[in-house]
């Protein structure tokens, strides 16, 4: 299965020390940590579809699966992320 770099892009958190920039970097780190918790099967589809903004057909071709499978994996990844983020924020989804 072809597999590119499916890790989210990282902002440059070391070049600016303003409090707003630090808050953004802290949020970005938390987002990366939460995405990293996803199983590979779901993370790959989610990152390619939602973060890299590839079409469902292109993601399906890259992963060697049907477009319906990509839609299913992205949907499940979003549900998992919602749960992880709501736990982090201390609220019910």
LORO-417111 format. One record per residue (C-alpha): residue number from 1; z, y, x. Coordinates in Angstrom, 2 decimals, always signed. Layout:
N
[NUM; [Z; Y; X]]
...
! end
This chain:
93
[1; [+0.00; +0.00; +0.00]]
[2; [-1.00; +3.34; +1.55]]
[3; [+2.02; +5.49; +1.93]]
[4; [+2.05; +9.06; +3.13]]
[5; [+5.01; +11.27; +3.73]]
[6; [+6.72; +11.31; +0.34]]
[7; [+9.69; +13.37; +1.42]]
[8; [+10.00; +16.78; -0.23]]
[9; [+9.11; +19.81; +1.84]]
[10; [+12.07; +21.53; +3.46]]
[11; [+12.63; +25.27; +3.51]]
[12; [+13.49; +26.86; +6.84]]
[13; [+17.27; +27.13; +6.42]]
[14; [+18.08; +28.27; +9.95]]
[15; [+16.09; +31.47; +10.26]]
[16; [+17.97; +33.66; +7.77]]
[17; [+21.71; +33.85; +7.20]]
[18; [+21.93; +35.93; +4.00]]
[19; [+24.21; +34.49; +1.33]]
[20; [+21.31; +34.21; -1.13]]
[21; [+19.31; +32.29; +1.47]]
[22; [+22.28; +30.03; +2.21]]
[23; [+22.69; +29.28; -1.50]]
[24; [+19.01; +28.41; -1.75]]
[25; [+19.26; +26.13; +1.27]]
[26; [+22.36; +24.49; -0.12]]
[27; [+20.54; +23.84; -3.40]]
[28; [+17.51; +22.53; -1.52]]
[29; [+19.70; +20.14; +0.45]]
[30; [+21.33; +18.88; -2.74]]
[31; [+17.92; +18.40; -4.34]]
[32; [+16.70; +16.42; -1.30]]
[33; [+19.84; +14.29; -1.39]]
[34; [+19.40; +13.53; -5.09]]
[35; [+15.71; +12.68; -4.66]]
[36; [+16.61; +10.43; -1.72]]
[37; [+18.89; +8.44; -4.05]]
[38; [+15.90; +7.32; -6.12]]
[39; [+14.59; +3.82; -5.43]]
[40; [+11.40; +3.94; -3.32]]
[41; [+9.31; +2.66; -6.21]]
[42; [+10.18; +5.69; -8.33]]
[43; [+10.60; +8.26; -5.56]]
[44; [+7.08; +7.71; -4.23]]
[45; [+5.48; +8.29; -7.63]]
[46; [+7.75; +11.26; -8.42]]
[47; [+7.19; +13.05; -5.12]]
[48; [+3.43; +12.59; -5.19]]
[49; [+3.05; +13.54; -8.86]]
[50; [+5.63; +16.30; -9.32]]
[51; [+6.26; +17.76; -5.87]]
[52; [+2.87; +17.27; -4.23]]
[53; [+1.19; +18.02; -7.60]]
[54; [-1.32; +15.18; -7.32]]
[55; [-3.03; +14.00; -10.49]]
[56; [-1.83; +10.81; -12.13]]
[57; [-5.15; +9.15; -11.26]]
[58; [-4.85; +10.17; -7.60]]
[59; [-1.27; +8.91; -7.38]]
[60; [-2.32; +5.64; -9.00]]
[61; [-5.10; +5.22; -6.45]]
[62; [-2.80; +6.09; -3.53]]
[63; [-0.14; +3.61; -4.68]]
[64; [-2.60; +0.94; -5.80]]
[65; [-1.34; +0.80; -9.38]]
[66; [-2.59; +1.71; -12.85]]
[67; [-2.18; +5.30; -14.13]]
[68; [+0.14; +4.03; -16.89]]
[69; [+2.40; +2.60; -14.19]]
[70; [+2.54; +5.98; -12.45]]
[71; [+3.46; +7.71; -15.72]]
[72; [+6.18; +5.13; -16.34]]
[73; [+7.63; +5.45; -12.82]]
[74; [+7.60; +9.25; -12.91]]
[75; [+9.29; +9.24; -16.31]]
[76; [+12.00; +6.87; -15.12]]
[77; [+12.49; +8.90; -11.94]]
[78; [+12.97; +12.06; -14.02]]
[79; [+15.55; +10.29; -16.19]]
[80; [+17.42; +9.09; -13.10]]
[81; [+17.30; +12.56; -11.57]]
[82; [+18.61; +14.09; -14.79]]
[83; [+21.55; +11.70; -14.67]]
[84; [+22.24; +12.33; -10.98]]
[85; [+22.05; +16.10; -11.43]]
[86; [+24.22; +16.13; -14.53]]
[87; [+26.85; +14.13; -12.63]]
[88; [+26.63; +16.63; -9.80]]
[89; [+27.03; +19.56; -12.21]]
[90; [+29.72; +17.81; -14.21]]
[91; [+27.89; +17.95; -17.55]]
[92; [+26.53; +15.34; -19.95]]
[93; [+22.73; +14.96; -20.02]]
! end
